[in-house]
Amino acid sequence: MWFLTKLFKKRDESAVADGEVVKPFLDHLEDLRWTLIKMISTLAIAMVLAFAFRTTLAKVLNHPLEQIVGDVKNVLIITGPVDSITVSFTLSFYAGIVASFPLLFFFLAEFVLPALTRKEKKYVLPAVSVGFGLFLVGVLISYFLVLPVTLRWLLTDAAAFGRPSWTIREYYGFVTHLSIAIGLVCELPVVMVTLNAVGLVSYAWLKGMRTYGYAIALVLAGIISPTPDLFMLFVFALPIMLLFEACIWLVWVLERRRARREALEEAKATRGDDRNEPID
């Protein structure tokens, strides 16, 4: 409730600045209710459509394993009578979120954007578009590069102890979670650039937070890593650390460019003022 009150207050301040009528608190709640209804309805429709193509989704997720073992039925097993239905709902949920993301964001932005300044609005929509693109790139990297290598290593390691057999719930859960996690990590550059553009983070701040950033990278790698051993932990942590380091220097470049542009504009304005001074 505290968060909603703060958000609604910011919307009211923005409305006053734009010369609009301030809405009562209950009207804000009504706007929020309709926003949630539209988002939930859109997600539900996307899930139903995804459920209709559940076998196609399963074939797509089976492909990385199929390249290694040939017939996935040699490895994947079903242990429960309703496992296939449970897995289908899970796959439909994730596929529905990805497919309906642009509409979900549009409805959310429709509600939140009145609370943002003109400068913030200028950066939010492009940032989300680029961020969604980077998320898809991360998912594709996971699907075509990370998953085949990881699954091959896991199968080889498991074969040293016996005949590998994975339940479909465990396999699809592993594939979807890994892909989504890598997709979210790939959004780090656009998040940093956007936060810097609106003045929330700076190069100096990121430089001071480098140690904490590396620690968070290790935690994320521990979540993403398919095995708990130190080798796999650092295999996944190193790219995240390099990405974070690249973000720091990207923000440094942007700040230098912004400073040069502002200095140039100030110099132009000064020269313009000098030309307008009266001659004695």
N, C-alpha and C positions, 0 to 999 in steps of 0.2 A: 504493500500500500504506500509506503514511503517513496519507493521508486516512481510509482504512478503519479503521486502528488507532485514530485519534482519535475517529471516529464510534462505534466499538464501545465504546470506553472511556466515552464519554458515555452510551451506552445502559446500560452496567453501573452507572454512578453513579446514573442515574435509577431503575434496578431496585432498588438498595439503598435509595434514599430511599422507594420505595413498598413496601418489605418483600418484594420478590420475590427469587427465586433468580437469582444471576448466571450467565449462560451462558458456556461456554468459547468461545474465538476461533473454532474450527471450526464450532460451532453457529451463530455469527453469519454465517459464510460460507455455511452451508447455507440460512439465512433469506434472504440476499442472492441466492443462486442461484435459489431458488424465486420470489422477487420478480421477478427478471429474466425467468424463464421465463413467468410469468403476463403480464408487460407485453409481451414479444415475441409471445406467442401472441395476445393481444388485438389488438395492432397488425396482426398478419398477417391475422386474420379480418376486421378492419375494412378492410384494403387489398383483400382479395379481394372483399368486398361492393362497395367503391367501384369496383373494376375492372369489375364487372358493369354498372355504370352510367356507364362512361367516356364514352359518347357524350352522355349527359345533362350530365355535367360539362363536356364540351367546349362544348356549346351555351350553358351558363350563362356560361362565360368568354368566349365569342364575342359575347355580347350587347352589351357596351359598344362594341365595334368595329362591330358590326352596325348600331347606331344612327347611326353616322357614314357608313359606306360602303355600307350596304344589304347586298349579298351579300359575305360575308367571303372568298369564294373569289377575289375580285378583288384581294385583298391578300395573303392567307395562301397559302403554297406549301409543298410537301413535297419536299425535295431528296434524301432517303435512303430506301432500300427498307424500313428498319425504324424510321423516325422516328415513325410513328404508334404503334407498340408501345412505343417508348422514352418518348414523351410520355405514353402511357396509364399506364405504371408510375409516372412522376413525379407525375401528377395523383392517382393512387390513393394514393400515399405521403402526400402533403400532406392529402388528404381523410380518409385513415385516421387521421392524427394528430389532426385537429380533431374527428372523430366519436368517437374513443375516448378523448379527453383526460380526461373525468371518471373513467373506469375506470383509466386509467394513473396518474392522480394518487392515486386511492384505494389502489392497490397500493403506490405509492411511500410514501404517508403511513403505510400499515400498517407499513412497515419503519422509517421515520424517526421517527414520532411518539413512540415510547418514549424517544428521546434528547432530547425537548424538555421544558421545564418546564410546569407547569400553565398559567402565564400565557401562554407562547408557544403552547400548544395552543389556547387560547381564541381567539387571533387568526388562526391559520393557515388553518383551514377556511373561515371567512367571507371572508378575504382572497382565497383562491384562487377561491371562487365568484364574488365580485365581479370579480376580475381576468379570469376567463374571459369574463364578460359584457362587460367593457370591450374585451377582445380581439375579440369578435364585433362589437361596435359599430365598432371601428376598421376591421375588414374590410369592413363595410357602407359606412362612409364612403368607403373607398378604391374600392369597387365602383360606388357610385352618384354620387359627387362627384369624386373625384380622377382616376380612370381615364378617364372621358369627356373631361374637359378636357385631360388629358395626352396622350391618344391623338390628339385632334383637332389639338393643337399640333404633335405629332410628324409627323403625316401632312401637315399644311400645310407644315411646314418641309422635309420630304423631297420634296414635290411641286415645290418650287422648283428641285430639282436633277435630277429625273427621275421615273419611275413607281415609287411605293413598292411594294416586295415584301418581306414578312417571312416567315421560316420559322416553322412552327408551334412548333418547339422554342424559338426566341427569343421569340415572342409569349407563349406560355403561361408560360415562365420569368419573363418580365418581369411579367406580371399577378400570378402567385402570389407572387413575391418582394416586390413592392410592397405587396400586400395584407397579407402576413404582417408586413412591417416596420412598416406603419402600425398594425396591430393590436397589435404589441408595444409601440410607443411610447405607445399609449393606456392601457397598463397602468401607466404611470409613477406616477400618483397613488396607486393602491392599494399599490404597492410602497413608496412613501415613507411613507404612513400606517402601514403594517404595521411597517416598520423603526423608526419613531418610537414606536409602541405598545410594542414589545419593548425599547426603550431603546438601539437601535443608532445612530440618527441623531437630531439635535436641530435646532431652528431656527438656533441659533448656528453649528452645523457646516455646515448647508446654505448659510447666508448667506456664510460664509467660502469655500465651494466654488462660489460663483456663477460666477466667471470660468471655472473648469474645466468647469462644467456647460454653459456656452455653447460652449466649445470642443468638447465631446463632441457637442453638438447639431449643430455644423457638420460634424463627421465623419459622424454618422448621416445628415444631409441629403445629404452627398456620396455615401453608399451608396445611399440611397433615390432620389435624383434621377435621372431618366431620361437627362439630358444633362449634360455637364461644364461648361456655361457658368455664370457667376456669378449670372445672373438666376434660373435655376431652383434654384440652390443656396440662395439666400436665401429664395425662395418656400417651400421645404420646411423650411429651418432656422428661420424665424420662428415658425411654430406650435409647434415643439418647444421653442424658447426660452420662449415664452409659457406653455406647459404646465409647464415646469420652474419658472418664476417663480411660477405659481399653486400649485404643490406647496409651495414655500417658505412662502408665506403661509398655506396650508392647515395646515401643520405648526405655524406660529405660533399660529393660532387654536386648534388642538387643545391645544397646551401651555398656553395661557392658561385655557382651559376646565378642563383637568385641574388646574391650580394653584388655581383658584377652588374647585373641588370638594373638593380636599384641604384647603384652608384652612377651608371650611365644615364638613367632617367633624371636623377638629381642634378647631374652636370648639365643635361639639356635644359632643365628647368631654370638653372642658374644663368646659363647663357641667354635664355629667353628673357629673364628679368633684367639682365644687363642691357640688352638691346632696347628695352622699353623705358630705360631711365632717361629723363630729360637732359638735353645738352646745354651747359651753362654758356 
